[in-house]
């Protein structure tokens, strides 16, 4: 995806995608949900610009 492309999605779709991907790695549903909650909380509470967030995870 190029830097000028924008993906339009809902928070629910993001959570569903994160849950699906996390469940493939973490078999315990409760633990997978905790990890998803942590990811979503981090994304919503980080004030860094999107480009800096991307560099942080690489």
Secondary structure as the mmCIF struct_conf table of DSSP 4:
data_model
#
loop_
_struct_conf.conf_type_id
_struct_conf.id
_struct_conf.beg_label_comp_id
_struct_conf.beg_label_asym_id
_struct_conf.beg_label_seq_id
_struct_conf.end_label_comp_id
_struct_conf.end_label_asym_id
_struct_conf.end_label_seq_id
TURN_TY1_P TURN_TY1_P1 UNK A 3 UNK A 4
HELX_RH_AL_P HELX_RH_AL_P1 UNK A 11 UNK A 25
HELX_RH_AL_P HELX_RH_AL_P2 UNK A 29 UNK A 45
BEND BEND1 UNK A 48 UNK A 48
HELX_RH_AL_P HELX_RH_AL_P3 UNK A 50 UNK A 57
#
